[in-house]
Amino acid sequence: MVKQNNGFKVAKILNSGTANPIVNRLSLQFFDILGRNLLSISTEDLEKIKKLLFELMKKMLKAEEAKISYLQQENLAIQKILSKNGIKFQRNAILYDDPTEDLKKKFEDFLVNSVISIRKVVKIADIVFNKNFGDGVGSLAKYLSSLFDKKSPEIKMIEEDTLWVKELFDLRRLVEHDELELKPFNISFKPNGNLHIYIPHLPNGKASVREYIEITLENCLTFCEDIIALLLNTRCLKGIKIVLIPEDKRSDFGNFKYTILLKKPPVFP
């Protein structure tokens, strides 16, 4: 299925249609803004940005796919342990299927695609500002901090995202050097005979992997969306501004979070 809107087309890919928030908010939303001809960006650069947005969307969908696959396999492993045939007892040994290695691979896929997604945003910034930030999200954050007042909402957003982005890149670096060690899937029996299942946790033990990927996928989507809106806002023509749509009005705007309007207090019907 292919959806056409304002002169552009987005094909259904990776089993995800236009109702998927990643497709809608990272592709349709910004293609709509770029298609209004209200930005001081050349046609050539607009096409480059559209290509990067499409690549970003695909990487985020891959991260989502890895998250879903991880959760499904972990859930199946837990269900099997709890089934009658999930555990076998031998003298001095307990036998069960350990999914840790497969889960680790899925988590690594999630980390890799999430980091690449953020790097695509940096590439968009290269075009918007005609600079070379490399793959350095830190360099981009530093540059953006020089453009806005220290007490502005933009700086607050950047500061709030710094910790989780750093953690994501640190975990990705461990994968790159084959040094990522998760606290593994495990089971034990309490003195009263009750079974306890331990699911994989991050190296620091503060959160389970399933908690981390749920939160980080949403953080990554929101970060990419907000930073792209911020970047494009710096190139709006005089009298034009990209604005945040109130949550209770977004269903009237295709479930977009942002739209482009004349630079005056927006009136939402």
C-alpha positions in Angstrom: 0.0 0.0 0.0 1.3 3.5 -0.8 -0.1 6.7 0.7 0.1 9.9 -1.3 -0.1 13.3 0.4 0.9 16.8 -0.8 2.9 15.5 -3.7 5.0 12.9 -1.9 4.7 9.2 -1.4 5.7 6.9 1.4 5.6 3.2 0.7 4.7 0.7 3.4 8.1 -0.8 4.5 9.2 -3.2 7.2 5.6 -4.2 7.9 4.8 -0.7 9.1 2.2 1.5 7.6 1.5 5.3 7.9 -0.3 4.8 11.2 3.0 3.9 12.8 4.1 6.9 14.8 7.7 6.5 13.5 6.5 6.7 9.9 4.0 9.4 10.6 6.2 11.7 12.8 9.6 11.2 11.2 8.5 11.1 7.6 5.0 12.3 6.8 5.1 15.2 9.3 8.4 16.7 8.0 7.7 15.9 4.4 4.6 18.0 4.8 6.6 20.9 6.4 9.3 20.7 3.8 6.7 20.7 1.0 5.2 24.0 2.0 8.0 26.0 0.4 8.3 28.2 3.5 11.9 27.4 4.4 15.1 29.1 3.1 16.6 25.8 2.0 17.6 25.1 -1.6 15.7 22.5 -3.6 18.9 20.3 -3.7 19.3 20.5 0.0 15.6 19.8 0.6 16.0 16.5 -1.4 19.0 15.6 0.7 17.1 16.2 3.9 14.1 14.1 2.6 16.5 11.2 1.8 18.0 11.4 5.3 14.5 11.5 6.9 13.6 8.4 5.0 16.8 6.7 6.1 16.2 7.8 9.7 12.7 6.4 9.6 14.0 3.0 8.4 16.6 2.8 11.1 14.0 3.8 13.8 11.7 1.1 12.4 14.6 -1.4 12.6 15.1 -0.4 16.3 11.4 -0.9 16.9 11.5 -4.2 15.2 14.5 -5.3 17.4 12.6 -4.1 20.5 9.5 -6.1 19.6 11.6 -9.2 18.8 13.4 -8.9 22.1 10.2 -8.7 24.1 8.6 -11.5 22.3 11.5 -13.9 22.8 11.9 -12.9 26.5 8.2 -13.5 27.1 8.4 -16.9 25.4 11.4 -17.9 27.5 9.5 -16.9 30.7 6.4 -18.8 29.6 8.4 -21.9 28.8 10.1 -21.8 32.2 6.7 -21.6 33.8 5.3 -24.5 31.8 5.4 -28.1 33.0 8.3 -29.0 30.7 10.3 -25.8 31.0 12.7 -27.1 33.7 14.3 -30.5 34.1 16.0 -31.6 37.3 19.1 -33.8 37.4 21.4 -34.7 40.3 23.1 -31.4 41.2 21.8 -29.6 38.2 18.8 -27.7 36.8 18.3 -27.7 33.1 16.4 -25.0 31.1 16.8 -23.1 27.8 18.9 -20.0 28.4 17.9 -17.2 25.9 20.6 -14.8 27.0 22.8 -14.8 23.9 19.9 -14.5 21.5 18.4 -11.7 23.6 21.8 -9.9 23.7 22.0 -10.0 19.9 18.5 -8.4 19.6 19.5 -5.8 22.2 22.7 -5.0 20.2 20.6 -4.6 17.1 18.4 -2.1 19.0 21.4 -0.1 20.2 23.1 0.0 16.7 19.9 1.2 14.9 19.1 3.8 17.6 22.5 5.3 17.5 22.5 5.4 13.6 19.1 7.2 13.9 20.5 10.0 16.0 23.5 10.2 13.6 21.1 10.8 10.7 19.7 13.8 12.6 23.3 15.1 12.9 23.6 14.7 9.1 20.5 16.8 8.7 22.1 19.5 10.9 25.1 19.4 8.6 22.9 20.5 5.7 20.8 23.0 7.7 23.8 24.9 9.1 26.2 24.1 6.2 28.7 22.7 8.8 30.3 19.4 9.4 29.5 17.9 12.8 30.7 14.5 11.8 28.7 11.9 13.8 29.1 14.0 16.9 25.8 14.6 18.6 27.8 16.3 21.4 29.2 18.8 18.8 25.7 19.5 17.5 24.4 20.0 21.1 27.3 22.4 21.8 26.5 24.4 18.6 22.8 24.6 19.3 23.6 25.8 22.9 25.3 28.8 21.3 22.2 29.7 19.3 19.7 29.9 22.1 19.4 31.6 25.5 20.6 29.5 28.4 17.1 29.6 30.0 15.2 28.8 26.8 13.0 25.7 26.3 15.4 24.6 23.6 18.4 24.5 25.9 16.4 22.8 28.6 15.4 20.1 26.1 19.0 19.5 25.1 20.2 19.3 28.7 17.5 16.8 29.6 18.4 14.6 26.7 22.2 14.6 27.4 22.3 11.8 30.0 20.2 9.1 28.2 21.9 9.9 24.8 25.3 9.5 26.4 24.3 6.2 28.0 23.0 5.0 24.6 26.2 5.9 22.8 28.3 4.3 25.7 26.3 1.0 25.3 26.7 1.1 21.6 30.5 1.6 22.1 30.6 -1.5 24.2 28.9 -3.5 21.4 31.5 -2.1 18.9 34.3 -3.4 21.1 32.6 -6.7 21.9 32.5 -5.7 25.6 28.8 -5.5 26.3 28.1 -7.9 29.2 24.5 -8.1 30.4 23.3 -9.6 33.7 21.9 -12.8 32.2 18.6 -14.5 32.2 18.6 -16.9 35.2 16.3 -18.8 37.6 16.5 -19.8 41.2 14.3 -21.4 43.8 13.6 -19.7 47.1 13.8 -21.7 50.4 10.0 -22.0 50.3 10.3 -23.6 46.9 9.0 -20.7 44.9 10.6 -20.1 41.5 12.2 -16.7 40.8 13.1 -15.7 37.2 15.8 -13.1 36.6 15.6 -11.3 33.3 18.6 -9.6 31.6 19.7 -6.3 33.1 22.1 -3.6 31.9 25.7 -3.8 33.1 25.0 -1.3 35.8 22.1 -3.3 37.0 19.9 -0.3 37.4 17.3 -1.3 34.8 16.2 -4.4 33.0 16.9 -4.5 29.3 13.2 -4.6 28.5 12.6 -1.5 30.6 15.5 0.3 28.9 14.4 -0.5 25.3 10.8 0.6 26.0 11.9 4.0 27.4 14.8 4.6 25.0 12.8 3.9 21.8 10.3 6.5 22.8 13.1 8.9 23.9 14.9 8.4 20.6 11.8 9.1 18.5 10.9 12.2 20.5 14.5 13.4 20.4 14.9 13.0 16.7 11.5 14.7 16.1 12.1 17.6 18.4 15.7 18.3 17.2 14.6 18.2 13.5 11.8 20.6 14.2 14.3 22.9 16.0 16.7 22.7 13.1 14.1 23.5 10.4 12.8 26.3 12.5 16.1 28.1 12.2 15.5 28.2 8.4 11.9 29.4 8.3 11.2 32.4 6.1 10.4 35.7 7.8 7.0 35.7 9.5 6.9 31.8 9.5 7.4 29.5 12.4 7.2 25.7 13.2 4.9 25.3 16.2 3.9 22.6 18.6 0.4 21.4 18.2 -1.5 20.9 21.4 -2.0 17.2 22.2 -5.8 17.4 22.2 -5.7 18.9 18.7 -3.2 16.5 17.0 -5.9 14.1 15.7 -7.1 17.0 13.6 -3.6 17.4 12.1 -2.9 13.8 11.1 -1.5 13.1 14.6 1.4 15.3 13.8 3.2 17.0 16.7 4.4 20.0 14.7 3.1 22.2 11.9 4.3 25.3 10.1 2.3 28.6 10.5 2.6 32.4 10.3 4.7 33.6 13.2 1.8 34.8 15.4 -0.1 33.0 18.2 -1.5 29.9 16.5 -5.3 29.5 16.6 -6.2 25.8 16.7 -9.9 25.1 15.9 
